[in-house]
Amino acid sequence: MLRALDIRDMLIIDRLELAFQPGLNVLTGETGAGKSILLDSLGFVLGWRGRAELVRQGAKQGEVTAVFDITEDHPARAVLRDAGLPEEDDLILRRVNTADGRKTAWVNDRRTSGEVLRALSESLVELHGQHDDRGLLNPRGHRAILDDFAAHDALSDHVRAAWRDLAVARRTLEERQAALDAMRAEEDFLRHAVQELDALDPQPGEDAMLDVERRRMQGAARIRDDVARALSLIGSDGAETAMSDASRWLESVADKADGGLDDPIAALSRALVELGEATSGVERCLEGLEFDPLQLEQTEERLFAIRALARKHSVEPDALADLADDLRTRLGALDAGDADLAECRAALGAAQKAYDNATETLTASRREAAARLDAAVMAELAPLRMERAVFATQISAGDPGPDGVDTVAFSVATNPGAPSGPLNKIASGGELSRFLLALKVCLHGRAQGVTMIFDEIDRGVGGATADAVGRRLAGLAASGQVLVVTHSPQVAARGAHHWQVAKQVVDGMTLSKVSPLGDGERIDEIARMLAGDTITEEARAAARALLAA
């Protein structure tokens, strides 16, 4: 519910504070008094697109603040949560427009965007009138209106779920088909690469192992001759024989040297032992340096083959085994591709059938609800003196989507035999207002917690018809809040709260003023609406009669 509206320096309003109430709030006044400015100001703070120049002449900026009461389950709270804005029972919207056109908005004292304001406005306010392109006159919203009237939320949810499943199945088939096409484009490469990798069968770590073995054999080839020559010099054909001969000669004459050869003979004996160990070690080394030249050639060939294949596929040698597994998997998917596609097509067919069945049920429910809505609207038109008019909800085939396959449009014919067409194309101003009111009465309850605003919806009607309009507006307001800008005394008399909009000149400047009316003031205002500028006692009596009816 809109509880307060504070307007400062907007158009011809310098300062205005309004405290609206539940029920039917009526705003009356002479043409040009500024009633539309109130709606412009409210639309401004709600983020609606309207007049470009709103700041009062001579002011640096204009400002509008609106305060709404919102319940715990009000849909505006979801918008606040999505926008990261604080939730409070009082929802305070404030928007400033500077003289140079810059606009700034706040929600609960938190800076926000016009987009967030517009999202909030969808759950806070409904505007209905002859230029209502945001509400019932907008054909793009007719399907949602019919669905709300039908109250078949479960069917709508089922269709949306089926549409999601259908979209997933379609996307899966497209992705699998694209992947298969891509693999088929490289089928020759895959088969050749897998064959080549399988033939070589490289193993993780093999490159390093082959490189070590190759280096060992290459090193052995370089040092073996030197080791062999060294062995010949210290072995039985070299130093070992010479030292053994020397030792025998010395031992044969040692007894004649008076002990002078004992130490040399002992040292020579020890040297022979060390020389024997050295010879054995060199022999073992030489045996270890033995290799088959053919083995070196084979090792080099495999090492070079592995490295060449790694360069070919731009991977490290140790990654060739994983690459082979990946290519085999892709090749397996290619070989199984047709079967996989068949399964995807079957899944798509099942999803399509489920969607078709769900939309068929939803369409049937919409047609049944359309018949009920048409009958309800026609019943409301008779008291509004439009018993000869025809209202019809037209359902036609549209593009499939998450909301089904139906296009819904409200059409009217103002007289029997006359062609039907869209509401805002066929009906005159007064007829259009009554169509909108009848439709809104039938749809009452679909947007609980929303403030409904009717802008001169009674234009072009009077007498009993205007009284019927007023009664229906009062009925709509019985469980909520309705604001009505009206020139009809019959409608004004049905208001629970009455506001008068008037212009006045202050210091040479024209300003608009809005005043709440008490009982006596209300009689005079309705009398003015009945009689014009000169209020007679007869007009006052008629006003009292309207208020008492």
RODO-2510 file (C-alpha; in nm, 4 decimals, decimal comma):
residues 549
     n   res          X          Y          Z
     1     m     0,0000     0,0000     0,0000
     2     l     0,1178     0,3516    -0,0833
     3     r     0,1253     0,5277     0,2509
     4     a     0,2960     0,8581     0,1742
     5     l     0,4052     1,0657    -0,1212
     6     d     0,6384     1,3631    -0,0698
     7     i     0,6980     1,5866    -0,3752
     8     r     0,9406     1,8800    -0,3835
     9     d     1,0015     2,1192    -0,6726
    10     m     0,8429     1,9109    -0,9470
    11     l     0,6721     2,1011    -1,2326
    12     i     0,4245     2,3350    -1,0558
    13     i     0,4529     2,1679    -0,7131
    14     d     0,6879     2,3347    -0,4656
    15     r     0,6241     2,1148    -0,1608
    16     l     0,3531     1,8557    -0,1193
    17     e     0,3104     1,5861     0,1455
    18     l     0,0287     1,3354     0,0975
    19     a    -0,0714     1,0561     0,3358
    20     f    -0,2853     0,8049     0,1473
    21     q    -0,5128     0,5518     0,3160
    22     p    -0,6441     0,2014     0,2456
    23     g    -0,9605     0,1826     0,0401
    24     l    -1,0737     0,4128    -0,2400
    25     n    -0,8810     0,7424    -0,2566
    26     v    -1,0292     0,9901    -0,5061
    27     l    -0,8512     1,2962    -0,6450
    28     t    -1,0638     1,5639    -0,8053
    29     g    -1,0110     1,9122    -0,9379
    30     e    -1,0528     2,1291    -1,2402
    31     t    -0,8790     2,0424    -1,5643
    32     g    -0,5197     2,1613    -1,5522
    33     a    -0,5113     2,1811    -1,1736
    34     g    -0,2214     1,9355    -1,1570
    35     k    -0,3795     1,5925    -1,1060
    36     s    -0,1645     1,4410    -1,3808
    37     i     0,1459     1,5911    -1,2160
    38     l     0,0848     1,3705    -0,9140
    39     l     0,0906     1,0643    -1,1387
    40     d     0,3970     1,1953    -1,3232
    41     s     0,5749     1,2414    -0,9911
    42     l     0,4749     0,8957    -0,8676
    43     g     0,5860     0,7453    -1,1988
    44     f     0,9182     0,9291    -1,1661
    45     v     0,9993     0,7814    -0,8246
    46     l     0,8949     0,4377    -0,9554
    47     g     1,1403     0,4647    -1,2439
    48     w     0,8781     0,4934    -1,5180
    49     r     0,9694     0,6803    -1,8330
    50     g     0,7741     1,0036    -1,8608
    51     r     0,8273     1,3736    -1,9127
    52     a     1,1817     1,4862    -1,9783
    53     e     1,1512     1,8197    -1,7932
    54     l     1,0207     1,7669    -1,4419
    55     v     1,2161     2,0094    -1,2233
    56     r     1,0187     2,3193    -1,1219
    57     q     1,1383     2,6338    -1,2954
    58     g     1,4033     2,8105    -1,0886
    59     a     1,4757     2,5081    -0,8653
    60     k     1,8136     2,3299    -0,8644
    61     q     1,6566     1,9881    -0,8358
    62     g     1,3272     1,8087    -0,7909
    63     e     1,2744     1,5226    -0,5490
    64     v     1,0032     1,2643    -0,4889
    65     t     0,9800     1,0204    -0,1972
    66     a     0,7239     0,7400    -0,1802
    67     v     0,6673     0,5175     0,1227
    68     f     0,4989     0,1784     0,0830
    69     d     0,3879    -0,0718     0,3442
    70     i     0,4856    -0,4248     0,2384
    71     t     0,3856    -0,7491     0,4062
    72     e     0,6217    -1,0352     0,4914
    73     d     0,5249    -1,2261     0,1746
    74     h     0,5079    -0,9247    -0,0585
    75     p     0,6773    -0,9948    -0,3965
    76     a     0,8726    -0,6687    -0,3650
    77     r     1,0897    -0,8400    -0,1030
    78     a     1,2213    -1,0822    -0,3651
    79     v     1,3271    -0,7869    -0,5806
    80     l     1,5031    -0,6304    -0,2810
    81     r     1,6889    -0,9536    -0,2068
    82     d     1,7975    -0,9978    -0,5679
    83     a     1,9273    -0,6405    -0,5730
    84     g     2,1065    -0,6772    -0,2385
    85     l     1,8923    -0,4048    -0,0786
    86     p     1,7797    -0,4008     0,2874
    87     e     1,4339    -0,5378     0,3640
    88     e     1,2082    -0,3448     0,5981
    89     d     0,8329    -0,3240     0,6521
    90     d     0,8514     0,0349     0,5260
    91     l     0,9781     0,0478     0,1672
    92     i     1,1114     0,3983     0,1029
    93     l     1,1811     0,5024    -0,2547
    94     r     1,3507     0,8349    -0,3217
    95     r     1,4575     0,9817    -0,6530
    96     v     1,6170     1,3156    -0,7389
    97     n     1,6223     1,4914    -1,0743
    98     t     1,8674     1,7821    -1,1145
    99     a     1,8005     2,0778    -1,3415
   100     d     2,0571     1,9473    -1,5906
   101     g     1,8719     1,6155    -1,6211
   102     r     2,0771     1,3849    -1,3958
   103     k     1,8687     1,1331    -1,2001
   104     t     1,9690     0,9521    -0,8795
   105     a     1,7646     0,6957    -0,6888
   106     w     1,7684     0,5366    -0,3422
   107     v     1,5785     0,2436    -0,1937
   108     n     1,5762     0,2322     0,1870
   109     d     1,8625     0,4846     0,1819
   110     r     2,0722     0,2605    -0,0444
   111     r     2,1785     0,3936    -0,3849
   112     t     2,0198     0,1987    -0,6704
   113     s     1,9305     0,2122    -1,0395
   114     g     1,6191     0,3016    -1,2337
   115     e     1,6028    -0,0605    -1,3454
   116     v     1,5589    -0,1751    -0,9849
   117     l     1,2911     0,0906    -0,9302
   118     r     1,1005    -0,0357    -1,2332
   119     a     1,1286    -0,3946    -1,1104
   120     l     0,9885    -0,2886    -0,7727
   121     s     0,7099    -0,0902    -0,9363
   122     e     0,5806    -0,4060    -1,1071
   123     s     0,4853    -0,5444    -0,7658
   124     l     0,3826    -0,2153    -0,6039
   125     v     0,1604    -0,0238    -0,8456
   126     e    -0,0747    -0,0876    -1,1358
   127     l    -0,1746     0,2064    -1,3563
   128     h    -0,4937     0,1775    -1,5590
   129     g    -0,6265     0,4356    -1,7983
   130     q    -0,6731     0,5258    -2,1616
   131     h    -0,2985     0,5435    -2,2150
   132     d    -0,2160     0,2408    -2,0059
   133     d     0,0527     0,0652    -2,2094
   134     r     0,2017    -0,0997    -1,8973
   135     g    -0,1094    -0,2876    -1,7891
   136     l    -0,4178    -0,4412    -1,9425
   137     l    -0,3772    -0,2709    -2,2798
   138     n    -0,0410    -0,4320    -2,3440
   139     p    -0,1043    -0,7495    -2,5500
   140     r     0,2285    -0,8943    -2,4388
   141     g     0,0841    -0,9394    -2,0908
   142     h    -0,2508    -1,0909    -2,1861
   143     r    -0,1325    -1,4517    -2,1692
   144     a    -0,0002    -1,4012    -1,8146
   145     i    -0,3284    -1,2317    -1,7170
   146     l    -0,5285    -1,5258    -1,8489
   147     d    -0,3026    -1,7739    -1,6700
   148     d    -0,3462    -1,5867    -1,3412
   149     f    -0,7224    -1,5883    -1,3899
   150     a    -0,7160    -1,9609    -1,4679
   151     a    -0,5033    -2,0323    -1,1579
   152     h    -0,3398    -2,3311    -1,3297
   153     d     0,0066    -2,2734    -1,1868
   154     a     0,0811    -2,6467    -1,1755
   155     l     0,0135    -2,6804    -1,5496
   156     s     0,2307    -2,3782    -1,6273
   157     d     0,5123    -2,5156    -1,4112
   158     h     0,4837    -2,8512    -1,5879
   159     v     0,5145    -2,6852    -1,9293
   160     r     0,8171    -2,4822    -1,8187
   161     a     0,9848    -2,7977    -1,6852
   162     a     0,9075    -2,9834    -2,0093
   163     w     1,0499    -2,6920    -2,2091
   164     r     1,3705    -2,7024    -2,0055
   165     d     1,3998    -3,0778    -2,0636
   166     l     1,3361    -3,0264    -2,4343
   167     a     1,6005    -2,7552    -2,4525
   168     v     1,8527    -2,9801    -2,2757
   169     a     1,7763    -3,2716    -2,5103
   170     r     1,8037    -3,0478    -2,8165
   171     r     2,1283    -2,8939    -2,6976
   172     t     2,2738    -3,2375    -2,6155
   173     l     2,1933    -3,3684    -2,9640
   174     e     2,3435    -3,0595    -3,1258
   175     e     2,6604    -3,0874    -2,9174
   176     r     2,6991    -3,4610    -2,9862
   177     q     2,6359    -3,4083    -3,3570
   178     a     2,8892    -3,1246    -3,3720
   179     a     3,1454    -3,3310    -3,1827
   180     l     3,0893    -3,6303    -3,4095
   181     d     3,1188    -3,4129    -3,7205
   182     a     3,4444    -3,2710    -3,5879
   183     m     3,5785    -3,6193    -3,5166
   184     r     3,4744    -3,7430    -3,8597
   185     a     3,6645    -3,4551    -4,0145
   186     e     3,9814    -3,5881    -3,8482
   187     e     3,8993    -3,9583    -3,8677
   188     d     4,1954    -4,0380    -4,0963
   189     f     4,4307    -3,8560    -3,8617
   190     l     4,2904    -4,0351    -3,5567
   191     r     4,3213    -4,3797    -3,7074
   192     h     4,6746    -4,3150    -3,8373
   193     a     4,7861    -4,1588    -3,5067
   194     v     4,6445    -4,4452    -3,2987
   195     q     4,8042    -4,7016    -3,5298
   196     e     5,1391    -4,5215    -3,5079
   197     l     5,1237    -4,4910    -3,1293
   198     d     5,0127    -4,8509    -3,0851
   199     a     5,2982    -4,9703    -3,3054
   200     l     5,5595    -4,7791    -3,1063
   201     d     5,3862    -4,8294    -2,7686
   202     p     5,5905    -4,5682    -2,5754
   203     q     5,5854    -4,6041    -2,1969
   204     p     5,6107    -4,3362    -1,9283
   205     g     5,9759    -4,2952    -1,8224
   206     e     6,1086    -4,4863    -2,1220
   207     d     6,2677    -4,1773    -2,2811
   208     a     6,4862    -4,1127    -1,9760
   209     m     6,5778    -4,4799    -1,9438
   210     l     6,6826    -4,5085    -2,3101
   211     d     6,8805    -4,1871    -2,2873
   212     v     7,0800    -4,3190    -1,9886
   213     e     7,1490    -4,6513    -2,1629
   214     r     7,2555    -4,4765    -2,4812
   215     r     7,4924    -4,2482    -2,2931
   216     r     7,6417    -4,5507    -2,1079
   217     m     7,7180    -4,7381    -2,4288
   218     q     7,8519    -4,4262    -2,5999
   219     g     8,0792    -4,3615    -2,2994
   220     a     8,1974    -4,7239    -2,2961
   221     a     8,2973    -4,7026    -2,6592
   222     r     8,5111    -4,3959    -2,5905
   223     i     8,7138    -4,5320    -2,2880
   224     r     8,7354    -4,9076    -2,3511
   225     d     9,0593    -4,8946    -2,5562
   226     d     9,2407    -4,6887    -2,2901
   227     v     9,1297    -4,9256    -2,0145
   228     a     9,2454    -5,2250    -2,2183
   229     r     9,5869    -5,0683    -2,2777
   230     a     9,6203    -4,9922    -1,9079
   231     l     9,5350    -5,3541    -1,8239
   232     s     9,8031    -5,4814    -2,0611
   233     l    10,0638    -5,2646    -1,8840
   234     i     9,9789    -5,3800    -1,5323
   235     g     9,8690    -5,7342    -1,6050
   236     s    10,0541    -6,0603    -1,6565
   237     d    10,2098    -5,9260    -1,9731
   238     g    10,3354    -5,6125    -1,8066
   239     a    10,4234    -5,4862    -1,4602
   240     e    10,2952    -5,7920    -1,2739
   241     t    10,5474    -6,0245    -1,4444
   242     a    10,8348    -5,7786    -1,4033
   243     m    10,7629    -5,7298    -1,0349
   244     s    10,7345    -6,1077    -0,9784
   245     d    11,0701    -6,1665    -1,1513
   246     a    11,2327    -5,8904    -0,9478
   247     s    11,0971    -6,0388    -0,6261
   248     r    11,2412    -6,3880    -0,7090
   249     w    11,5828    -6,2467    -0,7931
   250     l    11,6006    -6,0512    -0,4702
   251     e    11,4821    -6,3473    -0,2613
   252     s    11,7495    -6,5737    -0,4170
   253     v    12,0279    -6,3479    -0,2898
   254     a    11,8701    -6,2129     0,0273
   255     d    12,0628    -6,4502     0,2593
   256     k    12,3873    -6,3028     0,1327
   257     a    12,2814    -5,9385     0,1846
   258     d    12,2907    -5,9546     0,5652
   259     g    11,9216    -5,8495     0,5910
   260     g    11,9600    -5,5443     0,3675
   261     l    11,6974    -5,6796     0,1203
   262     d    11,4358    -5,7870     0,3731
   263     d    11,2441    -5,4609     0,3760
   264     p    11,2528    -5,4098    -0,0033
   265     i    11,1353    -5,7673    -0,0538
   266     a    10,8435    -5,7124     0,1911
   267     a    10,7467    -5,3851     0,0236
   268     l    10,7606    -5,5503    -0,3155
   269     s    10,5380    -5,8312    -0,1867
   270     r    10,2820    -5,5801    -0,0672
   271     a    10,3019    -5,3976    -0,4002
   272     l    10,2282    -5,7219    -0,5825
   273     v     9,9165    -5,7710    -0,3712
   274     e     9,7949    -5,4140    -0,4463
   275     l     9,8809    -5,4575    -0,8119
   276     g     9,6772    -5,7779    -0,8218
   277     e     9,3728    -5,5961    -0,6760
   278     a     9,4178    -5,3154    -0,9262
   279     t     9,4399    -5,5606    -1,2096
   280     s     9,1215    -5,7385    -1,0969
   281     g     8,9353    -5,4075    -1,0712
   282     v     9,0414    -5,2960    -1,4184
   283     e     8,9437    -5,6375    -1,5576
   284     r     8,5980    -5,6072    -1,4017
   285     c     8,5580    -5,2559    -1,5419
   286     l     8,6638    -5,3729    -1,8823
   287     e     8,4083    -5,6535    -1,8672
   288     g     8,1378    -5,3954    -1,7787
   289     l     8,2303    -5,1870    -2,0805
   290     e     8,1491    -5,4692    -2,3108
   291     f     7,8333    -5,3940    -2,5267
   292     d     7,6753    -5,5006    -2,8494
   293     p     7,7013    -5,2241    -3,1138
   294     l     7,3706    -5,3476    -3,2547
   295     q     7,2073    -5,2807    -2,9162
   296     l     7,3358    -4,9212    -2,9249
   297     e     7,1927    -4,8783    -3,2702
   298     q     6,8537    -5,0191    -3,1654
   299     t     6,8472    -4,8032    -2,8497
   300     e     6,9178    -4,4888    -3,0488
   301     e     6,6561    -4,5739    -3,3096
   302     r     6,3798    -4,6187    -3,0468
   303     l     6,4851    -4,3095    -2,8519
   304     f     6,4792    -4,0980    -3,1681
   305     a     6,1456    -4,2470    -3,2754
   306     i     5,9837    -4,1611    -2,9402
   307     r     6,1155    -3,8058    -2,9471
   308     a     6,0109    -3,7536    -3,3091
   309     l     5,6556    -3,8695    -3,2287
   310     a     5,6438    -3,6393    -2,9258
   311     r     5,7464    -3,3423    -3,1436
   312     k     5,4877    -3,4393    -3,4020
   313     h     5,2061    -3,4235    -3,1458
   314     s     5,3579    -3,1307    -2,9504
   315     v     5,3741    -3,3201    -2,6219
   316     e     5,6450    -3,4392    -2,3881
   317     p     5,7704    -3,7966    -2,4547
   318     d     5,6275    -3,9174    -2,1232
   319     a     5,2831    -3,7861    -2,2299
   320     l     5,2633    -4,0047    -2,5396
   321     a     5,0977    -4,2914    -2,3510
   322     d     4,8205    -4,0619    -2,2205
   323     l     4,7829    -3,9132    -2,5684
   324     a     4,7375    -4,2614    -2,7093
   325     d     4,4640    -4,3342    -2,4531
   326     d     4,2874    -4,0072    -2,5385
   327     l     4,3016    -4,0694    -2,9128
   328     r     4,1744    -4,4252    -2,8636
   329     t     3,8839    -4,2853    -2,6595
   330     r     3,7984    -4,0350    -2,9327
   331     l     3,8227    -4,3028    -3,1940
   332     g     3,5973    -4,5239    -2,9843
   333     a     3,3459    -4,2401    -2,9530
   334     l     3,3603    -4,1948    -3,3286
   335     d     3,2957    -4,5634    -3,3869
   336     a     3,0058    -4,5497    -3,1374
   337     g     2,8838    -4,2113    -3,2619
   338     d     2,5895    -4,3295    -3,4681
   339     a     2,4492    -4,5318    -3,1802
   340     d     2,4970    -4,2367    -2,9449
   341     l     2,3194    -4,0043    -3,1866
   342     a     2,0329    -4,2488    -3,2141
   343     e     1,9934    -4,2419    -2,8350
   344     c     2,0035    -3,8598    -2,8345
   345     r     1,7400    -3,8428    -3,1076
   346     a     1,5211    -4,0820    -2,9132
   347     a     1,5625    -3,8669    -2,5988
   348     l     1,4756    -3,5546    -2,7989
   349     g     1,1677    -3,7231    -2,9398
   350     a     1,0533    -3,8234    -2,5918
   351     a     1,1134    -3,4709    -2,4596
   352     q     0,9240    -3,3220    -2,7549
   353     k     0,6311    -3,5564    -2,6941
   354     a     0,6262    -3,4674    -2,3236
   355     y     0,6319    -3,0964    -2,4098
   356     d     0,3551    -3,1372    -2,6687
   357     n     0,1371    -3,3240    -2,4199
   358     a     0,1970    -3,0606    -2,1510
   359     t     0,1193    -2,7700    -2,3848
   360     e    -0,1906    -2,9453    -2,5152
   361     t    -0,3226    -2,9727    -2,1600
   362     l    -0,2295    -2,6101    -2,0867
   363     t    -0,3975    -2,4876    -2,4067
   364     a    -0,7168    -2,6730    -2,3153
   365     s    -0,7119    -2,5154    -1,9702
   366     r    -0,6533    -2,1710    -2,1232
   367     r    -0,9485    -2,2125    -2,3602
   368     e    -1,1730    -2,3150    -2,0728
   369     a    -1,0504    -2,0205    -1,8626
   370     a    -1,0922    -1,7856    -2,1610
   371     a    -1,4593    -1,8839    -2,1880
   372     r    -1,5087    -1,8151    -1,8170
   373     l    -1,3261    -1,4820    -1,8381
   374     d    -1,5287    -1,3728    -2,1412
   375     a    -1,8529    -1,4572    -1,9629
   376     a    -1,7406    -1,2726    -1,6475
   377     v    -1,6410    -0,9606    -1,8409
   378     m    -1,9662    -0,9630    -2,0384
   379     a    -2,1596    -0,9822    -1,7111
   380     e    -1,9721    -0,6749    -1,5859
   381     l    -2,0309    -0,4797    -1,9081
   382     a    -2,4096    -0,4836    -1,8792
   383     p    -2,4275    -0,2607    -1,5664
   384     l    -2,1766    -0,0302    -1,7359
   385     r    -2,4262     0,0254    -2,0196
   386     m    -2,2270    -0,1796    -2,2667
   387     e    -2,4599    -0,4774    -2,2891
   388     r    -2,4339    -0,4782    -2,6695
   389     a    -2,0538    -0,4949    -2,6690
   390     v    -1,8629    -0,8180    -2,7091
   391     f    -1,5424    -0,9093    -2,5258
   392     a    -1,3457    -1,2102    -2,6435
   393     t    -1,0194    -1,3728    -2,5407
   394     q    -0,8556    -1,4986    -2,8579
   395     i    -0,6116    -1,7877    -2,8386
   396     s    -0,4037    -1,8673    -3,1442
   397     a    -0,0965    -2,0728    -3,2227
   398     g     0,2302    -1,9011    -3,1444
   399     d     0,5960    -1,9878    -3,1243
   400     p     0,6760    -2,2664    -2,8744
   401     g     0,8398    -2,1473    -2,5568
   402     p     0,8544    -2,1952    -2,1801
   403     d     0,4977    -2,0612    -2,1480
   404     g     0,3505    -2,2907    -2,4098
   405     v     0,2502    -2,2518    -2,7726
   406     d    -0,0373    -2,0036    -2,7366
   407     t    -0,0698    -1,6377    -2,8232
   408     v    -0,3396    -1,4669    -2,6174
   409     a    -0,5039    -1,1347    -2,7020
   410     f    -0,8100    -0,9564    -2,5652
   411     s    -1,0346    -0,8224    -2,8399
   412     v    -1,3579    -0,6255    -2,8345
   413     a    -1,6446    -0,5337    -3,0608
   414     t    -1,8471    -0,2373    -2,9435
   415     n    -2,1638    -0,3351    -3,1293
   416     p    -2,3100    -0,6624    -3,2644
   417     g    -2,1863    -0,7275    -3,6162
   418     a    -1,9039    -0,4749    -3,5832
   419     p    -1,5516    -0,6037    -3,6426
   420     s    -1,3522    -0,6963    -3,3361
   421     g    -1,0024    -0,5782    -3,2637
   422     p    -0,7557    -0,4875    -2,9895
   423     l    -0,8909    -0,2962    -2,6908
   424     n    -0,7022     0,0247    -2,7616
   425     k    -0,7799     0,0204    -3,1357
   426     i    -1,1544    -0,0404    -3,1375
   427     a    -1,3024     0,1216    -2,8283
   428     s    -1,3542     0,4944    -2,7823
   429     g    -1,2209     0,6689    -2,4723
   430     g    -1,5264     0,6079    -2,2563
   431     e    -1,5806     0,2564    -2,3875
   432     l    -1,2178     0,1702    -2,3337
   433     s    -1,2352     0,2861    -1,9731
   434     r    -1,5343     0,0666    -1,9055
   435     f    -1,3785    -0,2354    -2,0765
   436     l    -1,0692    -0,1932    -1,8620
   437     l    -1,2728    -0,1582    -1,5458
   438     a    -1,4845    -0,4658    -1,6220
   439     l    -1,1726    -0,6663    -1,6967
   440     k    -0,9995    -0,5456    -1,3824
   441     v    -1,3004    -0,6364    -1,1665
   442     c    -1,2916    -0,9891    -1,3076
   443     l    -0,9197    -1,0144    -1,2457
   444     h    -0,9373    -0,8732    -0,8938
   445     g    -0,7177    -1,0667    -0,6561
   446     r    -0,4414    -1,1648    -0,9025
   447     a    -0,2090    -0,8962    -0,7640
   448     q    -0,2610    -0,8730    -0,3902
   449     g    -0,0706    -0,5935    -0,2173
   450     v    -0,0642    -0,3765    -0,5293
   451     t    -0,1871    -0,0176    -0,5275
   452     m    -0,4201     0,0278    -0,8271
   453     i    -0,4347     0,3689    -0,9925
   454     f    -0,7134     0,4606    -1,2358
   455     d    -0,6432     0,7726    -1,4376
   456     e    -0,9758     0,9255    -1,5517
   457     i    -1,1083     0,5802    -1,6280
   458     d    -1,4601     0,7299    -1,6037
   459     r    -1,4038     0,9727    -1,8911
   460     g    -1,6995     0,9902    -2,1276
   461     v    -1,9550     0,8328    -1,8921
   462     g    -2,2063     0,9793    -1,6531
   463     g    -2,5287     0,9168    -1,4663
   464     a    -2,6044     0,5566    -1,3788
   465     t    -2,3046     0,4352    -1,5762
   466     a    -2,0710     0,6555    -1,3761
   467     d    -2,2371     0,5299    -1,0585
   468     a    -2,1734     0,1704    -1,1719
   469     v    -1,8099     0,2624    -1,2344
   470     g    -1,7818     0,4123    -0,8862
   471     r    -1,9369     0,1076    -0,7214
   472     r    -1,6940    -0,1261    -0,8957
   473     l    -1,3983     0,0889    -0,8006
   474     a    -1,5156     0,0849    -0,4403
   475     g    -1,5466    -0,2927    -0,4614
   476     l    -1,1897    -0,3222    -0,5891
   477     a    -1,0705    -0,1025    -0,3030
   478     a    -1,2564    -0,2943    -0,0331
   479     s    -0,9630    -0,5263     0,0295
   480     g    -0,6778    -0,3035    -0,0816
   481     q    -0,5950     0,0438    -0,2031
   482     v    -0,7197     0,2235    -0,5132
   483     l    -0,6313     0,5769    -0,6272
   484     v    -0,8675     0,7358    -0,8786
   485     v    -0,8221     1,0596    -1,0701
   486     t    -1,1789     1,1489    -1,1681
   487     h    -1,4078     1,4195    -1,3046
   488     s    -1,7185     1,2202    -1,2209
   489     p    -1,9164     1,3226    -0,9094
   490     q    -2,0718     0,9744    -0,8958
   491     v    -1,7269     0,8175    -0,8742
   492     a    -1,5984     1,0798    -0,6298
   493     a    -1,8923     1,0126    -0,3999
   494     r    -1,7847     0,6477    -0,3634
   495     g    -1,4435     0,7398    -0,2274
   496     a    -1,3459     0,6590     0,1278
   497     h    -1,0901     0,9434     0,1164
   498     h    -1,1188     1,2556    -0,0955
   499     w    -0,8390     1,4879    -0,2136
   500     q    -0,8849     1,8120    -0,3996
   501     v    -0,6225     1,9317    -0,6464
   502     a    -0,6216     2,3068    -0,7151
   503     k    -0,3934     2,5706    -0,8639
   504     q    -0,3015     2,8895    -0,6868
   505     v    -0,0768     3,1846    -0,7654
   506     v     0,1864     3,2663    -0,5009
   507     d     0,4213     3,5607    -0,5586
   508     g     0,3428     3,5568    -0,9270
   509     m     0,4119     3,1823    -0,9601
   510     t     0,1451     2,9210    -1,0330
   511     l     0,1587     2,6296    -0,7902
   512     s    -0,0490     2,3162    -0,7458
   513     k    -0,1917     2,2297    -0,4064
   514     v    -0,3568     1,9079    -0,2870
   515     s    -0,5843     1,9168     0,0172
   516     p    -0,7675     1,6376     0,2008
   517     l    -1,1381     1,7178     0,2264
   518     g    -1,3571     1,6869     0,5312
   519     d    -1,7266     1,6047     0,5091
   520     g    -1,8431     1,9603     0,4483
   521     e    -1,5656     2,0404     0,2028
   522     r    -1,6393     1,7196     0,0209
   523     i    -2,0029     1,8186    -0,0289
   524     d    -1,8922     2,1465    -0,1851
   525     e    -1,6385     1,9752    -0,4139
   526     i    -1,8914     1,7217    -0,5432
   527     a    -2,1451     2,0050    -0,5835
   528     r    -1,8871     2,1920    -0,7921
   529     m    -1,8389     1,8838    -1,0063
   530     l    -2,2172     1,8718    -1,0553
   531     a    -2,2933     2,2394    -1,1089
   532     g    -1,9713     2,4085    -1,2175
   533     d    -1,8215     2,7243    -1,0695
   534     t    -2,1498     2,8435    -0,9130
   535     i    -2,2408     2,6066    -0,6329
   536     t    -2,6122     2,6136    -0,5581
   537     e    -2,8039     2,4619    -0,2701
   538     e    -2,9634     2,2280    -0,5204
   539     a    -2,6143     2,1111    -0,6187
   540     r    -2,5219     2,0617    -0,2538
   541     a    -2,8409     1,8622    -0,2000
   542     a    -2,7568     1,6454    -0,5001
   543     a    -2,4042     1,5990    -0,3622
   544     r    -2,5434     1,4901    -0,0268
   545     a    -2,7723     1,2448    -0,2040
   546     l    -2,4776     1,0954    -0,3937
   547     l    -2,2758     1,0599    -0,0763
   548     a    -2,5663     0,8978     0,1046
   549     a    -2,6471     0,6520    -0,1775
***
